[in-house]
Amino acid sequence: MIGAWLAIAPTFALIVLGYVLRRGGIPSFEFWNLNDRLVYWVLMPALFFAKISSADLGAAPLGGFAGILYAGFFAAVGFGWLAQHLAGYAPAQGTDVVQGVGRFNTFVGLAIAEAMFGAQGLQTAVLGSALLVPVVNVVMVSMLAMMLGTHGGSRLGGTLRELIRNPLILSILAGVAFNLMGLGHVPVLHETALVLGQGALPVMLLCVGANLRLDGLRASMGPVILAGVGKLVVFPLVVAVAIWLIGPPLIVAQVAMIYAALPVAVAAYSLARQMGADAPLMAAIITAQTIVAFVSIPLTLSLISWLY
């Protein structure tokens, strides 16, 4: 347990540093706004493309991996939808709960997988992202549009256009296409993508911290708690059961548990604001889960020792 905390501590130290730097205006607020775009449009897609296009897709049982991740994701989303419905939340708050239980911070997951399990962990985590990112984005946009009704539907067209040109999804699809066509290593293209990818994780973690909003924790704690239970309890428990039933290789099980315990993605705030949900509440959910994750991730990974 101590070893796991020590392994992930640098990841969370960079998140804290990003928060401190932005609040201190270092180097400037404009820098962080532009850096978010650099991460989203360049660094993260380069990392996905470089890793997926050259990955040995047969090295990990992708069917079992997908089954484990999807079981946890859909169980958590089902819990979130039912919980917010029973609690009687308005659609603007209910959609925040649904996003809070289902979305995950890819940046943190990749960094932790590499820190704990090296290059193999990072490669497996990239494959996990390739399986989850398109599905999660489509499901979240569809559910928000359905739950928000006309208010959300009026923004659905623009959101779907953003989804279609989502650079993470496009880079994943391009990487898979390169891999399946057997194009192999393309000079200059792959070297450039690898160099960008190598610098991606520390910059992305700083951006995660820069986007945290501690003042948002003043929001209503009911939805924050429900989202936390769905994301940090239901999701990991269902993934653990799926691992026990499927019995994948150890590295797949370890990375799946990392994804199960990740806090909600900062991008959930942007989607909530864009589609008319409660953006301040979403900021509170993101911040609370990111803080709790430093404790919950090592505890969740300890479940693997019971299964293997």
N, C-alpha and C positions, 0 to 999 in steps of 0.2 A: 504493500500500500504506500509506504513512504517513497519507494522507488518510483511509483507511478506519479505521485505528486511532484517529485523532483524533476521528472521527465517533462511534465506539462507546465511547470512553473515558468520557464522562459517564454512560452507562448502567452501566458496571461500577463507576464511582466511587460511584453511588448504592447498588449492591449491597454494596460494601465498607462504606459508611456505615451501612447497615442492620445489618450484622454487628457493627460496633463499638458502635452504640447499644444493641443488645439485650444484648451481653456486658457493657456498662457499666451495664445496668439503667435506661437512659434512654428514655422517662420511667418505665417500669416493665415488668416481665415480663408482667403482666396486659394492659397496653396492646397488646403485640405479639400475644398470643393472640387478643384481640378484633379487632385490625386484620386478621389473617388472614381472619377470618369476614366482616368488612366488605368486603374485596377480593373474596372468593369469592362472596358472596351479593348484593352491591349494585354495587360499582364496575365490575367486569369485565362482568357481564351488561348494565349500562347502556351501556357502551362498545360491546359487540357489537350490542345492539339498535339503538342510534342510528345506527351506521355501516351495518349490513346493511339495515335497513328503508328507508334513503334511498339506497342504492348503485345505480349503474347496472350491473345484472347482465350487461348485454350489452357493457359496455366492455372486459371481459377475457374471453378464450376459456376459460370455466370447464371445458369438457371437457378441453382440453389441460392446463390448470392442475392439474385433479384427477389426470389421468393421470401427470403428472410427480411430484406429491407422493406418490401411492399407490405408484408404482413404487419410489421410495426407501424408503418406510415398510415395505412388505411384503418388500422385499429385505433390509433391515436386520433385521427381525423373523425372517425365515427364517435369516439368518446367526446371529443370537443363539441361536435354538432349537437349531440344529445344533451350534454351538460349545459350548454348555453341555452338550449331550448327549455329544459326543465327549470332553469334559473330565471327564465322570463326576460332575458336581456333583449334590448332593442337591437335591430340588425347591425347598427354601427358598432356596437360593443361585441355582439355575438360573432361577427366575422373576425374580430381581433382574436377571440379565443380560438377559433378554427385555425387561423394562421399560426397562432402561438403554439398549438400542439403539433402542427404538421411540418412547418418549414424548419430548416436547419442551416447553420452557418458553415457553409462549405470551407471557407477560409480557415476557420479554427480546426475543422476536422482534418484537413490536409496537413496542417502544421503539427498537430498532435500525432497523427499517424506516422509522419516522418521522424518526429522526435523520439517516439517510443520504439518504432520498428524499422527505422532506416529506409533505404531505397525501396525495399519490397513493400513496406507499409505504405509509402507514398503512392507507389504504383497501384496497389490494391485499392487505396482510397480514391484515386482518380477514376478507376473503373466503377467504384460505388457511386461516385458523383455522376458518371455517365448514365448509370441506371436510374438514378433518382431525380436529377435536376429537371429533365424534360417533363416527367410525370408530375412532379410536385408543382411545377409552374402552371401546367395546364389545369390540374385539379383545383389549385388555389384560385386562379382567375375565374374558372367556371363557377365555383362555389360562392365567391364573393358576388358575382353578377346575379346568381340565383337568389341569394339571401337578401341582397340590397334592393332587388326589384328594379323599378324604373330608375331610381336614383343611381344605382350601380350600372344598370343596363345602358343608361345614356352615355356612360364612359367606356362601355365594353368594347366598342369598335376601336378606339384609340389604344386601349390596353391590349387587345388582340394583335394589333399591328406591332406594338412593342414586343409582344411575345414572339411573333414570327421573326423579328429581326434581333431577338435576344442573342448577344454575342457568345454567351456561354453555351446555349443550345446549338448555335451554328458551328462553334468550334468543336463541340462533341460530335456532331454529325459529320463534319469534315474529317475529323480524326478517324472515325469509324469507317468512312468511305475509303480513305487512304489505306487503312489497314486491310480491309476486305479485298481491295483491288490489288494488294500486294505490291504497292508502289515502292515500298522500302524507304530507304534514307534518301531524301532529295537534297543535294548540296545547296548550301546557303539558306534555303528555307528552314530546314530542321535546325541548323546551327543557330540561326537567329531566334527561332522559337524557344530553343533550349536556354539561350542566354537570358531572354526575357523571363522565361519561366523560373530560372534560378533566383532571380531577384523578386519574384512575385510574392512569396509567402511573408517575409518580414514587412514589406510595404503594406500588404493586405491586412496584417494584424494591427499595424499602426492605425489604419483607416477604420477598422472595427472599433478600436478604442476611441478614436476621434468622433465617432458618430453616437457614442453612448450619451444618454441624457438623464443624469441622476435626478434632476428636478421633476422628471416625469413620474417618479415613484410616488408622488403625492396623489396619483390617480386612484380610483377605486380598486381596493385590493381583491375583491371577489373574483373578477375576471382574471387578474394576475395569478391568483392561486390556482384557479381551474386550469388555466393554460399551463402552469408549471407542473401540475399533477399529470396532465395528459402527455406533456413532452418529456418530463424527466422521470416519470414512474410508469405510465401505461406503455409508452413506446419501448423503453428498455425491457420491460417484463415480457412483452409479446415477442420481441426479438430474441430474448433468451430462450423462450419456449420453442420458437422456430429453429434456433440453433440446435437445441436438444433433439428435436425431431429429425432434422435434416443431416446433422453431423458433418458440416463442411470442414475443410482444412483449418488449422488453428489461426492462420493469419487472416483468413476471411472472417472467422468468428470474432476476432479481436477488432478488426476494422468495423464490422457491422455494429458491435457494441459501442464503438466510438460515435458512429453516426446516430445511434439510438439515444445517446446522452447529450448530444450537442444542443446548445441554446439556439433559439430562433434567430433567423438571419436578419441582418439590418435592413435588407431589401424589403422586408415585410412592412416597414414604416412607409416606404415610398409607395407601395401598392395600396396600403390603407388610405393614404392621403390622396392618391390619384383616383380611387374609386369611391371616395366619400365615406369611408369608415372613420372610426375614432382614432385619429393619428396620435394624439398625446397618450392615450391608453396603450396603443401599440408600442410606443417608445418605452413606457413603463414595463411592459412585458419583456421586451428585448433586454433592457438593462437588468431587470431582476434575474432573468434566466442566465445571463452572462456571468453575473456575480456568483450565483449558486453553482454554476457549472464547474468552477474550480474544485469544489468538493464532490459534486455528484459524478463527475466523469471517472475519477479513480474508484469510487465506490461501485459504479456500474461495471467497470472493467473487472472488478474482483469477482463478478459472477462467473467469468470465464473459468476461474480456478475450480469452481464447483462442477463445471460441465466437461472439463478436460483433465 
